[in-house]
Structures are given as C-alpha cells and as structure tokens.
Amino acid sequence: MRGLTTMLADYPDRLVVTALPSVRSRAPGVDVILYDTLGLHLADGSDLTHLLRETDAKVLIFSRDMRPDLRAKAYSLGAKAWVSMSVHAGELVRSIELTAAGEPIGEQHDRLGTVAGLTTREVEVIALIAQGLSNNEIAAKLVLSVNTLKSHIRQTYRKIGVATRSQAVSWAITHGFAPPDENSPESSASVAARMVTDTVSTEHSG
C-alpha cells in the first residue's frame, strides 16, 4: 500500500500513517485501520475478523469499486464503515477522521451502479450474481432472507433491462464488474492511522 501511504502523507497535520507490523497486530496506539478489500479476495477474511475483534482501533473498509461483493463480505464479518478507492486524498482523510470520532461517513454511491441508477445493495447483488453464486449463497453473504434477496434481484433486473440470470451476468461483465487479476502485485496489508492532536508527533513511518 505504498501509494496510499504516500497519498496520506500529504496531511501530516491531521494524521500519522503507519503500516501494521503484521495482519495479527494488536495495533497499539492506532485510531483507525484502513483495510483493503483485496485481503478478502486473497484469503478467508480471518485477518479482518482479527482487526475487528482483537484491536481497539476502528476499522474503515477501503472498498474496490470493481468488487462491491467484497465490501458486502466485510460487512457480514462485522465492518461498519467503508470508503471508495476512487475518492480524492482529502475526502479519504476526512472519512478517516469521521471514523476515528465514531461519526457516520454519510451515504456513498457506487460508481459502477450510477449508469443504471442502482442502489448500493443492488450493486452488491449484481456483483455476486456475476460471480455465479446461488440465491442462497448471496443471501447468506449479504445477511438477507431469500425472499428479500429475490425482491432486490427483480428490482435490479428491471433497472438494467434484463430478464434472465445469464443476461444479468453479461450486463455485469460488460459494465465492469469483472473481478481483479488474482496475480495483482498490490499488497493486501492494512494501513493504520493515529489522529494528530497537540500531544501526537507528526513524524511518519511505514
């Protein structure tokens, strides 16, 4: 996450950025942990579960626009807040500050869904359909009843103008919902931040 660390380093008066020493770190002295959802693509999510349950830091999900299903998985594991990777540095810092203060970030919209007027939930549903999951599997991931899920599916199909599951998959792939390259060299490590106060040094590490 060198690029992210560099981006946040432009705000030394607002936060101190550091890489966690390991995925099992207890994150002492950390206010917010920014968790890249690539970790949920490459592993089973146990690292996120550890960060949520075994540290005192608040966890902010750094969500990949192309994989809203991974954000859905993060929420199913207990995450409470997310921010898109497409935001500008200033917006990201503000989201980190709000998370540290325990305040809601506010409603966000998925870039991929705007073309069809899809809600965030509908984007998550179509992304999981595109990966070939069954209704039962999708309902379990999103913590929904199957009947509620079917309602979301009907609404989604109506908005994107399809009638069958295969058509929905074709639409999703055409509109950029394909998963990322599994061989991507980008690290799935988390980045931690301490909020700057009068007593906190602004020296950077990581």
Summary of the structure (lengths in Angstrom):
residues: 206
radius of gyration: 17.9
end to end distance: 9.6
largest distance: 59.5
contacts: 617
relative contact order: 0.22
helix: 45%
strand: 12%
